[in-house]
């Protein structure tokens, strides 16, 4: 049996949660993210139905894409993502990660994302069992585990998250595929270490890590990276 492929475990992928930035300072933020060597931009889309908040528009994604080549992952916290898949891909998304909970046909949604020209991920809420991935995992590019309930910024890590990460890491390794294991919410320099040790290889960076004034974004990215195993 061939050994499982991994993304380089020596280097956890970091995704900047752009909703934590300042929209009127977008150019400077993107420049600092590039200089700091961020791996992805994490772009939150919320419909006010699936989560109690509203998030970003495809037009805003297009504006970001026009200014940077950093890969963009779109986290779709929406009740019905399918009508908007092509819009976000056209606007410049590289990965689309809808939540699996409201989907009646997750396999179809995944295939529509791929046929639209993006990589496909699924996001799981803290109380959602990993068993929903049983017949999907091999075809996914990424799985995002929420470490907090989505739509609420600055919440603390929900207990049981590390165990869930370790469980998903085993499942991903068993596929032999190179699937990103991403954590969103509750990421701090302290929890980030534990998440990576448990098997995560992509962390969403927001107010708990890089979007903390007064230090510059690029400095914060570099210093957060040095804390990770």
C-alpha positions as CSV (number, residue, x, y, z in Angstrom):
1,X,0.0,0.0,0.0
2,X,1.4,3.4,-0.9
3,X,1.9,5.7,2.1
4,X,-0.7,8.5,2.5
5,X,0.2,11.8,0.7
6,X,0.2,14.9,2.8
7,X,0.5,18.5,2.3
8,X,3.8,19.5,3.9
9,X,3.2,19.0,7.6
10,X,6.2,21.1,8.4
11,X,4.2,24.0,7.1
12,X,0.7,24.5,8.2
13,X,-1.4,26.5,5.7
14,X,-2.6,29.8,7.1
15,X,-5.8,31.5,5.7
16,X,-6.6,35.1,6.6
17,X,-10.2,35.8,7.4
18,X,-10.7,38.9,5.4
19,X,-14.0,39.7,7.2
20,X,-11.8,40.6,10.2
21,X,-9.9,43.2,8.2
22,X,-10.9,46.7,7.4
23,X,-12.8,47.1,4.1
24,X,-11.6,50.7,3.7
25,X,-8.0,49.5,4.1
26,X,-8.2,46.5,1.7
27,X,-5.3,47.4,-0.5
28,X,-2.9,47.8,2.5
29,X,-4.2,44.6,4.1
30,X,-3.7,42.5,0.9
31,X,-0.2,43.9,0.5
32,X,0.6,43.0,4.1
33,X,-0.9,39.5,3.7
34,X,1.2,38.9,0.6
35,X,4.4,40.2,2.3
36,X,3.6,38.0,5.3
37,X,3.4,35.0,3.1
38,X,-0.3,34.1,3.8
39,X,-1.4,30.9,2.0
40,X,-5.1,31.6,1.5
41,X,-7.7,34.3,1.9
42,X,-10.7,33.0,3.7
43,X,-13.8,34.7,2.4
44,X,-17.0,34.4,4.5
45,X,-20.4,34.3,2.8
46,X,-23.5,34.4,5.1
47,X,-27.1,34.6,4.2
48,X,-28.7,35.6,7.5
49,X,-30.6,32.3,7.5
50,X,-28.1,29.6,8.0
51,X,-26.2,31.9,10.4
52,X,-27.4,35.0,12.2
53,X,-25.2,37.3,10.2
54,X,-24.6,38.6,6.7
55,X,-21.3,38.1,4.9
56,X,-19.6,39.2,1.7
57,X,-20.8,39.5,-1.9
58,X,-19.3,38.0,-5.1
59,X,-18.5,41.6,-6.1
60,X,-16.3,42.1,-3.1
61,X,-14.5,38.8,-3.9
62,X,-14.0,40.1,-7.5
63,X,-12.4,43.3,-6.1
64,X,-10.0,41.3,-3.9
65,X,-9.1,39.0,-6.8
66,X,-8.3,42.0,-9.0
67,X,-5.7,43.1,-6.4
68,X,-4.0,39.8,-5.5
69,X,-3.1,36.3,-6.7
70,X,-3.4,34.7,-3.2
71,X,-5.8,31.7,-3.5
72,X,-9.2,32.4,-2.1
73,X,-11.4,30.0,-0.2
74,X,-15.1,30.8,0.1
75,X,-16.8,29.6,3.2
76,X,-20.5,29.4,2.3
77,X,-22.6,29.7,5.5
78,X,-25.8,29.6,3.4
79,X,-28.9,27.5,3.2
80,X,-28.7,26.9,-0.5
81,X,-25.3,27.4,-2.1
82,X,-25.9,25.8,-5.5
83,X,-27.4,28.9,-7.3
84,X,-24.3,30.9,-6.3
85,X,-21.5,28.5,-7.1
86,X,-20.7,29.8,-10.5
87,X,-21.0,33.4,-9.4
88,X,-18.2,32.9,-6.8
89,X,-16.0,30.9,-9.2
90,X,-16.4,33.6,-11.8
91,X,-15.5,36.2,-9.2
92,X,-12.2,34.4,-8.6
93,X,-12.7,31.7,-5.9
94,X,-10.3,28.8,-5.9
95,X,-12.0,26.6,-3.3
96,X,-15.7,26.6,-2.4
97,X,-16.6,25.2,1.1
98,X,-20.3,25.2,1.7
99,X,-21.7,23.8,5.0
100,X,-22.9,20.3,4.6
101,X,-25.8,20.6,7.2
102,X,-28.5,22.1,4.9
103,X,-27.6,20.1,1.8
104,X,-30.0,17.4,0.6
105,X,-27.7,16.4,-2.1
106,X,-24.1,17.0,-0.9
107,X,-22.5,14.8,-3.6
108,X,-24.3,16.8,-6.3
109,X,-23.2,20.1,-4.7
110,X,-19.6,18.9,-4.6
111,X,-19.7,17.8,-8.3
112,X,-21.2,21.2,-9.3
113,X,-18.4,23.0,-7.6
114,X,-15.8,20.9,-9.4
115,X,-17.5,21.3,-12.8
116,X,-17.7,25.1,-12.2
117,X,-13.9,25.0,-12.0
118,X,-13.1,25.2,-8.3
119,X,-11.8,22.8,-5.7
120,X,-14.5,21.4,-3.4
121,X,-14.7,21.4,0.4
122,X,-17.3,20.9,3.0
123,X,-17.6,22.7,6.4
124,X,-19.0,20.9,9.5
125,X,-20.4,22.5,12.6
126,X,-19.2,21.4,16.0
127,X,-22.1,19.1,16.6
128,X,-22.0,17.5,13.1
129,X,-20.7,14.0,13.0
130,X,-17.8,13.1,10.7
131,X,-20.0,10.2,9.4
132,X,-21.6,12.6,7.0
133,X,-18.4,12.4,5.0
134,X,-18.3,8.6,4.8
135,X,-19.1,8.4,1.0
136,X,-17.7,11.8,0.1
137,X,-14.3,12.2,1.7
138,X,-12.2,10.7,-1.1
139,X,-13.6,13.2,-3.7
140,X,-13.1,16.3,-1.5
141,X,-10.1,18.7,-1.6
142,X,-10.7,20.1,1.9
143,X,-12.7,19.5,5.0
144,X,-13.3,22.5,7.4
145,X,-14.2,21.8,11.0
146,X,-15.8,24.6,12.9
147,X,-14.3,25.0,16.3
148,X,-17.0,27.5,17.3
149,X,-20.6,27.9,16.2
150,X,-20.5,29.8,12.9
151,X,-21.5,33.4,12.4
152,X,-20.2,34.6,15.8
153,X,-16.8,36.2,16.0
154,X,-14.4,35.8,18.9
155,X,-16.0,32.7,20.5
156,X,-13.8,30.3,22.5
157,X,-12.9,26.8,21.2
158,X,-15.7,24.3,21.8
159,X,-14.5,21.2,23.8
160,X,-14.1,18.0,21.8
161,X,-12.7,19.9,18.8
162,X,-9.2,18.4,19.2
163,X,-10.6,14.8,19.4
164,X,-12.6,15.5,16.3
165,X,-9.5,16.8,14.5
166,X,-7.6,13.6,15.4
167,X,-10.5,11.4,14.3
168,X,-10.7,13.3,10.9
169,X,-7.0,13.1,10.4
170,X,-7.2,9.3,10.7
171,X,-10.0,9.2,8.2
172,X,-8.1,11.4,5.7
173,X,-4.9,9.4,6.1
174,X,-6.9,6.2,5.4
175,X,-8.0,7.6,2.0
176,X,-4.4,8.1,0.9
177,X,-5.5,11.4,-0.6
178,X,-4.1,14.9,-0.1
179,X,-7.1,16.6,1.6
180,X,-6.7,19.7,3.6
181,X,-7.9,19.6,7.2
182,X,-8.9,23.2,8.1
183,X,-10.0,24.7,11.4
184,X,-12.2,27.8,11.6
185,X,-12.9,29.6,14.8
186,X,-11.1,29.8,18.1
187,X,-7.7,29.8,16.6
188,X,-5.1,31.5,18.9
189,X,-1.3,31.0,19.2
190,X,-2.1,28.6,22.1
191,X,-4.9,26.6,20.5
192,X,-3.3,26.6,17.0
193,X,-0.4,24.5,18.3
194,X,-2.9,21.9,19.7
195,X,-4.9,21.9,16.5
196,X,-1.8,21.2,14.4
197,X,-0.6,18.5,16.8
198,X,-4.0,16.9,16.5
199,X,-3.7,16.8,12.7
200,X,-4.9,20.1,11.2
201,X,-2.9,21.5,8.4
202,X,-4.8,24.7,7.6
203,X,-5.9,27.3,10.2
204,X,-8.2,30.3,9.7
205,X,-6.6,33.4,11.2
206,X,-8.8,36.1,12.5
207,X,-9.0,38.4,15.5
208,X,-7.4,35.7,17.7
209,X,-4.1,35.8,15.7
210,X,-3.2,38.2,12.9
211,X,-6.0,40.8,12.9
212,X,-4.9,42.4,16.2
213,X,-3.7,46.0,16.0
214,X,-1.3,47.7,16.4
215,X,1.2,45.2,14.9
216,X,1.3,44.9,11.2
217,X,-0.4,42.0,9.5
218,X,2.7,40.6,7.9
219,X,4.6,40.7,11.2
220,X,1.7,38.9,13.0
221,X,1.6,36.2,10.3
222,X,5.3,35.5,10.7
223,X,5.2,35.5,14.4
224,X,2.1,33.2,14.5
225,X,3.9,30.8,12.1
226,X,6.9,30.5,14.4
227,X,4.6,29.3,17.2
228,X,3.3,26.3,15.2
229,X,4.9,22.9,15.4
